[in-house]
């Protein structure tokens, strides 16, 4: 699944990284690490419709879920943050993972 990762800057968001998940549904490396990992507000945009279309699943046009933005904040730059998305073409859930 395609993922775009943004950091809040002023009234909007600035793109930090774009990547894809692997066959296990995870990114091959963290979206942020080292000095880049700091407190602030962020957004991950998951490209859900494109993912399911890539699997050959027929979806309505437009798809019920196209992209899923998940906005979250990091308060502790030394803590571990894992933001999974559990999805179907018609629903999703997210949480702070371990």
C-alpha positions in Angstrom: 0.0 0.0 0.0 1.3 3.5 -0.8 1.9 5.8 2.1 2.6 9.5 2.3 4.0 10.9 5.6 3.6 14.5 6.5 4.7 16.9 9.3 2.5 19.7 10.4 4.0 23.1 9.5 2.0 26.2 10.2 -1.5 25.8 8.8 -0.6 22.9 6.6 1.4 19.7 6.2 4.8 19.3 4.5 5.7 15.9 2.8 8.4 14.1 4.7 8.4 10.7 2.9 6.5 8.5 0.5 6.9 4.7 0.6 5.0 1.4 0.2 4.3 -1.3 2.6 5.9 -4.7 2.1 4.2 -8.1 1.8 3.8 -8.1 5.6 2.0 -4.8 5.5 4.8 -2.8 7.1 7.3 -0.3 5.8 10.9 -1.7 5.4 12.3 1.1 7.6 10.8 3.7 10.0 9.2 6.8 8.5 11.3 8.9 10.9 14.4 8.1 12.8 17.2 9.8 14.7 17.2 13.6 14.8 14.2 13.7 12.5 12.0 12.0 15.2 10.7 14.9 17.3 7.5 16.0 19.0 4.9 17.6 16.8 1.8 16.8 14.7 1.9 14.4 11.8 -0.3 12.8 9.2 0.0 9.5 7.4 -2.1 9.1 4.2 -2.8 5.5 3.2 -3.7 4.9 -0.4 -6.4 2.3 0.2 -8.3 2.3 -3.1 -5.2 2.0 -5.2 -4.0 -0.9 -3.0 -7.2 -2.9 -3.5 -7.4 -2.1 -7.2 -3.8 -3.3 -7.5 -5.0 -6.6 -6.0 -7.6 -6.9 -8.7 -10.5 -6.1 -6.5 -13.4 -4.4 -8.4 -14.3 -1.1 -6.6 -17.0 1.4 -7.3 -15.9 4.6 -9.0 -15.3 6.6 -7.0 -14.3 4.1 -4.3 -15.9 4.3 -0.9 -12.5 4.8 0.6 -9.9 6.3 -1.6 -7.3 7.6 0.8 -7.3 7.4 4.6 -5.6 10.3 6.4 -4.5 9.5 10.0 -3.6 12.6 12.0 -1.7 12.1 15.2 0.8 13.8 17.5 4.1 12.8 19.0 4.6 14.2 22.5 7.8 12.2 23.5 10.6 12.1 20.9 12.2 9.2 22.7 9.2 7.0 22.7 8.3 4.3 20.1 5.3 5.1 17.8 3.8 2.5 15.5 0.6 3.6 13.7 -1.0 0.6 12.0 -4.1 0.7 9.7 -6.4 -2.2 9.6 -8.5 -1.9 6.4 -11.0 -3.3 4.0 -12.3 -1.4 1.0 -15.2 -0.2 3.2 -13.8 0.3 6.7 -10.6 0.9 8.7 -9.3 1.1 12.2 -6.1 2.5 13.6 -4.4 2.7 17.0 -1.0 3.4 18.5 0.7 0.1 18.3 3.7 -1.2 20.2 
